[in-house]
Amino acid sequence: MKDVSLALTILTAMITPAVLILATTSLIVATSQRLGRNIDRARNLSERLIRNLFTKKALSEKEHVYNQLNKVTRRTRLLQRAMTILYVALSDFVATSICIGVVEIVNIRFTWLPLVLGIIGSGLVFYATLLLISESGIALIAVREEMNYVLDVGTEKFNSRHEEDDI
């Protein structure tokens, strides 16, 4: 009976990091989707900027597109860094689970090792979430600037049409 109890204790301890593995995997999936959309946006803005460079479009539009491209580039770098850190954290949590099993089976006195690995992994996830928060802030600023630009251009067009109607 003692062997079964010990086995269940070891198994339970090994499964505990699975929750952290699942949470980290969810962050990886969400960040991967954000990164993909961001890369598509960067390509779109790059093409738009290149098309507009040699046209007689207003300088304000060229500056706006360049500004947006600059922000999407910063966002992409943050997302790539967050993805790398999340993958390292995922590896760390898997190593924590394996280490718990090895420490218990071999019955060595390195019980602190799984704890240290778990803390490191949690710290990495925390850092990655800080990067994602920073990226979200840049995204919010970019969306606001985009909407303000569109509203300004729309207002100019609307006002110029009404001025023509008055004449």
C-alpha positions as CSV (number, residue, x, y, z in Angstrom):
1,M,0.0,0.0,0.0
2,K,2.9,2.3,0.8
3,D,4.3,1.9,-2.8
4,V,0.9,2.9,-4.3
5,S,0.7,5.9,-2.0
6,L,4.2,7.0,-3.0
7,A,3.5,6.4,-6.7
8,L,0.4,8.6,-6.4
9,T,2.3,11.3,-4.6
10,I,5.0,11.3,-7.3
11,L,2.4,11.3,-10.1
12,T,0.5,14.1,-8.5
13,A,3.6,16.2,-8.1
14,M,4.6,15.6,-11.7
15,I,1.1,16.6,-12.9
16,T,1.1,19.9,-11.1
17,P,3.4,21.6,-13.7
18,A,1.0,20.4,-16.3
19,V,-1.3,23.3,-15.4
20,L,1.6,25.7,-16.0
21,I,2.4,23.9,-19.2
22,L,-1.2,24.3,-20.4
23,A,-1.3,28.0,-19.5
24,T,2.0,28.6,-21.3
25,T,0.8,26.7,-24.3
26,S,-2.4,28.8,-24.4
27,L,-0.2,32.0,-24.3
28,I,2.0,30.6,-27.1
29,V,-1.1,29.9,-29.3
30,A,-2.6,33.4,-28.7
31,T,0.8,35.1,-29.2
32,S,1.4,33.1,-32.4
33,Q,-1.9,34.3,-33.8
34,R,-1.1,37.9,-32.8
35,L,2.3,37.6,-34.4
36,G,0.9,36.2,-37.7
37,R,-1.7,39.1,-37.9
38,N,1.1,41.6,-37.1
39,I,3.4,40.2,-39.8
40,D,0.5,40.4,-42.4
41,R,-0.1,44.0,-41.3
42,A,3.6,44.8,-41.7
43,R,3.6,43.4,-45.2
44,N,0.5,45.4,-46.1
45,L,2.0,48.6,-44.8
46,S,5.3,48.0,-46.5
47,E,3.6,47.5,-49.8
48,R,1.5,50.6,-49.2
49,L,4.5,52.6,-48.3
50,I,6.6,51.5,-51.3
51,R,3.6,52.2,-53.7
52,N,3.1,55.7,-52.2
53,L,6.8,56.7,-52.2
54,F,6.9,57.5,-55.9
55,T,3.5,59.0,-56.2
56,K,2.2,62.5,-55.6
57,K,0.3,61.4,-52.5
58,A,0.3,63.9,-49.6
59,L,3.3,63.8,-47.4
60,S,1.0,63.4,-44.4
61,E,-0.2,60.0,-45.8
62,K,3.4,58.8,-46.4
63,E,4.3,59.9,-42.9
64,H,1.3,58.2,-41.4
65,V,2.0,54.9,-43.2
66,Y,5.7,55.1,-42.1
67,N,4.6,55.8,-38.5
68,Q,2.3,52.8,-38.6
69,L,5.0,50.6,-40.1
70,N,7.4,51.7,-37.3
71,K,4.9,50.7,-34.6
72,V,4.1,47.3,-36.2
73,T,7.8,46.6,-36.4
74,R,8.2,47.3,-32.7
75,R,5.2,45.1,-32.0
76,T,6.6,42.3,-34.0
77,R,9.9,42.4,-32.2
78,L,8.1,42.3,-28.8
79,L,5.9,39.4,-29.9
80,Q,8.9,37.4,-31.3
81,R,10.7,37.9,-28.0
82,A,7.7,36.9,-26.0
83,M,7.3,33.7,-28.1
84,T,10.9,32.7,-27.5
85,I,10.6,33.3,-23.8
86,L,7.3,31.3,-23.7
87,Y,8.9,28.4,-25.5
88,V,11.8,28.5,-23.0
89,A,9.3,28.6,-20.1
90,L,7.4,25.6,-21.6
91,S,10.7,23.6,-21.8
92,D,11.4,24.6,-18.2
93,F,8.0,23.4,-17.0
94,V,8.5,20.1,-18.8
95,A,11.9,19.8,-17.2
96,T,10.4,20.6,-13.8
97,S,7.9,17.7,-14.2
98,I,10.6,15.3,-15.3
99,C,12.9,16.5,-12.5
100,I,10.1,15.9,-9.9
101,G,9.9,12.3,-11.0
102,V,13.6,11.7,-11.1
103,V,14.2,13.2,-7.7
104,E,11.5,11.1,-6.2
105,I,12.4,7.8,-7.9
106,V,16.1,8.1,-7.3
107,N,15.5,9.4,-3.8
108,I,18.2,12.0,-3.9
109,R,18.4,15.1,-1.8
110,F,18.0,17.6,-4.7
111,T,14.3,18.3,-3.8
112,W,15.1,22.0,-4.2
113,L,15.8,21.6,-7.9
114,P,12.2,21.2,-9.2
115,L,11.2,24.1,-7.1
116,V,13.9,26.3,-8.6
117,L,13.0,25.2,-12.1
118,G,9.3,26.0,-11.4
119,I,10.2,29.4,-10.1
120,I,12.4,30.1,-13.1
121,G,9.6,29.0,-15.5
122,S,7.0,31.2,-13.7
123,G,9.4,34.2,-13.9
124,L,9.8,33.6,-17.6
125,V,6.0,33.5,-18.1
126,F,5.7,36.7,-16.1
127,Y,8.3,38.5,-18.2
128,A,6.6,37.3,-21.4
129,T,3.3,38.7,-20.2
130,L,5.0,42.0,-19.5
131,L,6.2,42.0,-23.1
132,L,2.7,41.2,-24.3
133,I,1.3,44.1,-22.2
134,S,3.8,46.4,-23.7
135,E,2.9,45.2,-27.2
136,S,-0.8,45.7,-26.5
137,G,-0.1,49.3,-25.5
138,I,1.7,50.0,-28.8
139,A,-1.2,48.3,-30.6
140,L,-3.7,50.6,-28.8
141,I,-1.7,53.7,-29.7
142,A,-1.4,52.5,-33.4
143,V,-5.2,51.9,-33.6
144,R,-6.0,55.3,-32.1
145,E,-3.6,57.0,-34.6
146,E,-5.1,55.1,-37.5
147,M,-8.6,56.1,-36.5
148,N,-7.7,59.7,-36.0
149,Y,-6.0,59.8,-39.3
150,V,-9.0,58.3,-41.1
151,L,-11.3,60.7,-39.3
152,D,-9.2,63.7,-40.2
153,V,-9.0,62.7,-43.9
154,G,-12.7,61.9,-43.9
155,T,-13.5,65.3,-42.3
156,E,-11.4,67.1,-44.9
157,K,-13.1,65.3,-47.8
158,F,-16.6,65.9,-46.3
159,N,-15.9,69.6,-45.7
160,S,-14.4,70.1,-49.2
161,R,-17.5,68.5,-50.8
162,H,-19.8,70.7,-48.8
163,E,-17.8,73.8,-49.8
164,E,-18.1,72.8,-53.4
165,D,-21.9,72.4,-53.0
166,D,-22.1,75.9,-51.5
167,I,-20.5,77.5,-54.5
